[in-house]
């Protein structure tokens, strides 16, 4: 029985909790789980860590789980921790800890991500908790009442530990992506009037340049090419709506006709791939057709309308020289803080696309798809 348990333990360590699992981000090097009695403590933004053989934790969440009252004296940069008749003072300006019984610990406090990190074991011990360390996990556990045995704790919590690890890794990845996005130039490459016989070629080229695009698609063409729509979505591109008729006299008869066409297009998308989209681009852009009442109608219906600020000119004639398409984009991109490039699914555009993407990459742009949460860029209002 003991041998079986040992084998299970080793498998879990190697498969579920590989030694390198937290090393993908330096913030999770020397990570350790914190458990109070039988409950896993969940930390956000800043996580427990081992430093110089001491486990440090963000004091705020820990105080909650240890039933410690915490008071912050902002003026003097001091944190007071009290429980029953005992008190600890954390002096952030001196990086030191003092107790009402005369203990003094120096260089034992630091701030990370605006969170006060303090020595876990000393604080828990001082307020009446026994702290033990369990190699599996690893786990640092504080106990002040009868609880499951240490040797069984990991197996009892393993599912929660795995979910907590996944949550933290996802949180760190999301923050990293937001930081990159905030600190780097981005460009939106958008295609209208698809899908077509050229969509697959466009997807292949986008793959080559690690670029993600946004496709504003027409209802009947979605019905004709459902497989290619699925491929675009599977590759991480965004699909929006472009209506049904692409006829100004029909779609702009009233605010209701615009909404109706987008709803019909959405139904085609739902039937083809099982999803809806709230992103729209109206044919020929929002000016001059989308007057205030029209704009109000589409937003009331839950749609976000996007125009563009870089016009490739690829739709001016049946065939435009790829060189001219590229020069049009090159000339306009530098004038925009966030370029939204208008392209159409045409043979000439496919020929120009590699040069366009190469130019954007060489000039430091990340080519990203429109996110439904992004604020739309419009002719009548650059930021809605």
N, C-alpha and C positions, 0 to 999 in steps of 0.2 A: 504493500500500500504506500509506504514511504517512497519507494523507488518510483512508483507510478506518478506520485505527486511531484517528485523532483523533475521527472522527464517533462511533465506538463508545464512546470515552471520554466524550464529552459526553452521550450518551444515558444512560450509566450514572450519571453525576453527577446529571443532572436527574431521572431516574426512580427509580433504586435508592437514591441517596444525596442527596435534596433538601436544600438549604441549611437548610431549616426543620426537618428531621427530628429533630435533637437538641434543638431549641429548645423542644419541648413541655414540657420540664422543665428548670428552671434548673441542676440538677446536671449536665446534659449540654451546657450552653453551653460553647463552646471545647473540646469534646471532641477527643481525638486518639488514634488507635490506636498501640499500642507493638508493634514487631516486633523480635525478636532473631534475627539472621541471617535465616532463612526462616520463623521460627515466630511466630505471633501470640500475644501475651501476653494471657491472659484475667484480668480483675480482677472481684472481687465486692464489693458494698457501697459501695466507694469507687473512683472511676475517675480515670484521668489527666486533667489539665486544663492549659490554657495560661493563665498568669497573668503579666501584665507581660512578655509576649513570651518567657517561659520555660516549658518543659514540666515539670510536677511530676507525680510518680507515687507511689503507695503503696509504700513501700520494701520491705515484706515480700515480695510476689509478685515484684517486680523482682529482688531479691537471688537468689531461687531460679533465675530464668531466666539471670542473669548469672554464676551459679556463685560467688556471693559468700557468705562465711560471715557470719552476722549474730548478734550477741550483745546482749541487752538488759540494761542495768544499771538495774533499777527504782528502787533506792535513790537513785541520783544522777541519774535521768532522762536517761540517755545510751545511745545506740545505737552499737555498734562494728561497722564493716564491714571485713572483711579478705579479701584474695585474694593468693595467693603471698606476696610480701614487702611488700605495700602495705596501708596502713590509713587509713580515714576515721572520724572521730568526729563523730557528730551530737549536739549538746548541745541537748536540747529545751527546757530551762529558759532558754537564751540564744537559741534559734532560730538557732543558728549551726552552721557546718560547719568542721572542722579536718582537715588531712591531716598525715601523718607527714613530709611534705616542706616543711611550713611554710605551706601555703595556708590562708587564712581567708576564709570567706564569711559575712557577717552577714545577718540577716533573710531567710534562704533556706529555712527550715523552718517548717512549720505543721502543726497536727493537724486532721484532718477526719474526723468519724465514728469517733473513736478510732484513726485510722490516721495514721502519720507520713508526711507528704508532703515529698519532697525533690527537688532539681533533677536531672532525668534525665540531661541531656547531660554535666554536669560529672562525675557519678559514673561513668557509662559510660566517658567518655574517660579518667578517671583509672585505671580498671582495664583499660585497653588496648583499648577498643572504639571504632570510628569511628562517629559518629552523623551520619546524613543525614536530611533532611526531604523527604517526598514529598507534593506538593500533593493528589494523589488520595487520598481517604480522609478526612482527611489521616492520614499515617503518619509516625511518628518511629522510625527504624530504627537499631539498634546492630549492628555487624558486627565479628567478630574472626576470621573465616575465609572462604574463598571461598564466595560465595552467588550467587543469581540477581541479575541487574542491577536497579538501582532502577527503571528505566523499565518493567520487566516485572513488578515485585513486585505491584502493585495487581491486575493481571489474573490473576496466579497465585492470589491470596488473596481475590478479590472475593466468592466464595460464603461463605467463612469470616467475612469482614468483615460481610456482610449478616446472617448468623446471630448474630454477636456483638452487632450493633446491636439485633436483635430480642430477644435474651436480656436485654440491659441494660434496654431499654424495658419489657419484661415485669417484670423484677425491681423497677424503680422503681415501676411501677404497682401491683404487689402490695404493696409496702411502704407506699405511700400509702393503699391501701385498708385495710390492717391498722391503720395509724395512725388513720385516720378512724373505723374500727370501734371501736378501743380508746378513743378520746377522745369518742365520742358515744353517746347513748342509742339502744338498738335495741329493736325490738318484733317479735315473731313473730305474724303473723296466720295462723291455721290453719283449714282447712275439712274437716269430716268428711262421710262418707257419699256422696261423689260418685264419678264425675262424674254430672251430671244435666242436665236441660234448662236449668238456671240457670247452668251453668259458664261458658258464653260471655259472659253478661252480667257475671259476676264478673270475668272476665279483662279485659273492656273497662273496667270501673271501676278496676281495679288499674292498668291502663295510664295512665289519666287522672291518677292520683296518683303515678306513678312508684314503685309499690309492688310488692314481690315476696312471694308467699305460699307456704304449704305445704299441699298437698292430700293427706289420708289417704283413699285410695280403696278401694272394695269390688270384689271380684273380678268379679262378674257385670256390674257397671256399667262396669268397664274394658272388658269384652268388647263391651258395647253401644255405648260412645262412644269408640272408639279414636282417632278423629280429634281430638277435643277434648283427649285426654290428650297427644297429640303437640304440639298448640298450646301447652298449658300448659308443657311442657318446653322448647319452642323459645323461649318468652318469658322463660325464666330462672327459672321457679317450680320448687319441689321437689315431687316426687311420692313419697309414702310409702304404706304398706300398712295397711289397716283390717280385713283378714280376708275371710271369705266369708259367714257366716250372719248376723252381727250378732245372734246369739241366745245369751244368757248360758248357758242350759242345755246348749247344744251345744258352744260354743267352750271353756268352762271345765270340761269333764268331766275333763280331766287336763292336765298340762304338755304332753304330746305333741299333744293336739288343738289347743292354741293355736299351737304351732309348725307343725303340719300346715296349719292355715288360712292362716297367713302365707306358707307355701311355695306353696300353691295360688294365692294372690293374686299372688305374685311371678311364677309361671308365666304368669298372665294378662297381667301387665304386660310380661313378656318377649315374649310372642307378639304383643301389640298394638303395642309401640313398640321392641322390641329391646334393652331395658335392664332391669336388676334394681334393687331398692332394698333397703337395709338398715335404713331407718327405719320404725318401726311405731308405731301407736297402737291399743291394744286397745279394743274396744267398752266403753263406760261407764267407761273409765279403769282404772288399775291397782289401785285400792282399791275393794272389799275382795278382788277375785277373784285378783289376781296375788300369791299368797303366795311365799315365798322359793324354793320348788322350781320354781314357774312362771317366776319371774324368771330363775333360773339356766338354765332350759331355753332361753328365748329368746336369752339372751346367749351361751350355748354354741353356738346355731345361727347366731350372727353378727349378730343384730339389735340395734338400739338403740331402746329404747322411750321414747316421749315422752307426758307428760300435758299439763296446762295449769295456769295459776294465775289466769287471768281467764276466768270463765264468763259468756258473753253471755246465757245462759238462753233462747236461741232455740229450744231443743228441748223445753221444758217442756209446751207445748201445740202444737196444729196450727198456730195462727197467734198470734204474739206481736207486740204493737205495736212498730214500728221505734223509736219513742221510748223504750220500756222497754228494748229491746236496747241502745241507745246509752247510756242512763243506767246500766245494769248495768256496762257496760264502763268508762265514765268513772269510776265510783265505785271500781272495783277496780284499774285501771291504776296509779294514783298510789301504791298500796301495794306495788308490785312493782319490784324492781331491774331485772329483765328480764321484761317482760310476755309471756306466751304465751297468746294469746287464742283461745278455742274458739268457732268458728262452724260452722253447718251450711248446706248448700246448699238454702235455702228462699227463697220469694218475699219474706217479711218481712225476711230477712237482707239480701237484695239491696237492698231499699229503705233499710236502715239503713247499708249499707256506706260510701257517700260521706261521711256525717257522721262515722263512726268513723275513716276514713282522714284526713279533714281535721283532726279533733281530735288525732290522733297527730302529724301533721306540724306543726301549730301549736305543739305542746308539745315540739318538738325531737327526735322519734323518727325514726330511719331504719327503714323497714319492710322487713325482709330475710327471705329464705327460710331455713329450717333447712339448715345444712350438715352433711353426714354426719360431719364431724369435730367438730362442736359437742358439748359435754357435755349429755346429756339433762336435762331438768327433769321431776321426777316428784313424785307426791303423797307417796310413802314416803321419798323422798330427793331434795331439791330439786336437788342436783347429783350425778349418778351418776359 
